[in-house]
Amino acid sequence: MSRGLNKVMIIGNLGHDPEMRYTKSGKPMTKFRVATNQSWTSPDGERHQETEWFNVIAWGRLAETCNQYLTKGKQVYIEGRLHTHQWDDADGKHHSTTEIVAQELIMLGSRPQSGKDLSEDEAELEDEFPF
């Protein structure tokens, strides 16, 4: 049996304050969006900038900490895995979205009062979205 790898690392800024909810089973979940920027100069000397937006979801203790300490504009390093969620709406139209399921998060710039990086045990992750 072959092994796979699903890992992503980004550094970017929050686009809005995190939104925390609880699943039906009472597990905390926090969602937020992070923007990354890339700049380059084309051969003709013209400057370009590209912004890429990522949906991020955190579970358990990491979700609670993200909700407590993160705010719009905060720069963060996020390490996690990609998860694609698919569903059909009431009209039968198929939708899908890909999110980063955060496994580790480090606040860049000013540190939280606790002075600790945020991380989460593998057991805290959920493979399904129960909402």
Secondary structure, 3 states (H helix, E strand, C coil): CCCCCCCEEEEEEECCCCEEEECCCCCEEEEEEEEEEEEEECCCCCEEEEEEEEEEEEEHHHHHHHHHHCCCCCEEEEEEEEEEEEEECCCCCEEEEEEEEEEEEEECCCCCCCCCCEECCHHHCCCCCCC
